[in-house]
Amino acid sequence: MVLSIGFTGGVCLAVGLFIGYKIDGYFLSEPWGIIIGMIIGLAAALVQTWKQLRESMDKFARENDRRKDKDPRM
């Protein structure tokens, strides 16, 4: 799970930087394309991380509730 979050964040950031680099090359607007691409990539990484963490916490809560139903001592 942690590896997946790190990989997804890295890919989002790398894609943002790559697109920013290409925009800089096309419009000759260095360094603004890279800066904007980095900000967009970071925002996408944060959104994806939030989604993955929320999904993981929901799964943990469901499993915890299921265990409580099975074991009356908890």
MIZA-168437 format. One record per residue (C-alpha): residue number from 0; residue in one letter; x, y, z. Coordinates in pm, whole numbers, plus 50000, padded with zeros to 5 digits. Example, Ala and Ser with C-alpha at 12.3 -4.5 7.8 and 13.67 -1.06 7.14 Angstrom:
<pts>
  torkol  nuro      X      Y      Z
       0     A  51230  49550  50780
       1     S  51367  49894  50714
</pts>
This chain:
<pts>
  torkol  nuro      X      Y      Z
       0     M  50000  50000  50000
       1     V  50273  50247  50094
       2     L  50471  50160  49783
       3     S  50163  50221  49571
       4     I  50108  50565  49726
       5     G  50471  50662  49669
       6     F  50473  50535  49312
       7     T  50148  50713  49226
       8     G  50274  51040  49375
       9     G  50600  51014  49184
      10     V  50427  50943  48855
      11     C  50185  51234  48899
      12     L  50471  51471  48973
      13     A  50683  51338  48685
      14     V  50397  51375  48436
      15     G  50334  51732  48551
      16     L  50702  51819  48517
      17     F  50727  51657  48173
      18     I  50423  51844  48041
      19     G  50559  52168  48188
      20     Y  50895  52105  48021
      21     K  50729  52048  47683
      22     I  50518  52364  47724
      23     D  50834  52561  47803
      24     G  50998  52425  47490
      25     Y  50700  52513  47273
      26     F  50625  52862  47408
      27     L  50984  52949  47518
      28     S  50850  53045  47859
      29     E  51113  52899  48091
      30     P  51073  52832  48387
      31     W  50699  52902  48411
      32     G  50584  52584  48238
      33     I  50789  52365  48470
      34     I  50672  52556  48778
      35     I  50306  52529  48678
      36     G  50352  52165  48578
      37     M  50511  52092  48914
      38     I  50224  52258  49101
      39     I  49963  52068  48898
      40     G  50155  51741  48941
      41     L  50182  51796  49315
      42     A  49810  51871  49340
      43     A  49730  51554  49146
      44     A  49963  51353  49372
      45     L  49793  51490  49684
      46     V  49446  51409  49549
      47     Q  49547  51055  49456
      48     T  49718  51002  49793
      49     W  49405  51123  49973
      50     K  49186  50886  49770
      51     Q  49412  50588  49837
      52     L  49438  50662  50209
      53     R  49063  50707  50243
      54     E  49003  50377  50062
      55     S  49254  50205  50289
      56     M  49096  50347  50606
      57     D  48748  50245  50488
      58     K  48874  49892  50425
      59     F  49038  49884  50770
      60     A  48715  50002  50936
      61     R  48509  49736  50755
      62     E  48753  49462  50859
      63     N  48758  49589  51217
      64     D  48376  49590  51232
      65     R  48369  49239  51090
      66     R  48613  49119  51358
      67     K  48403  49276  51634
      68     D  48096  49092  51507
      69     K  48280  48756  51514
      70     D  48452  48793  51852
      71     P  48220  48894  52137
      72     R  48515  48971  52369
      73     M  48614  49280  52171
</pts>
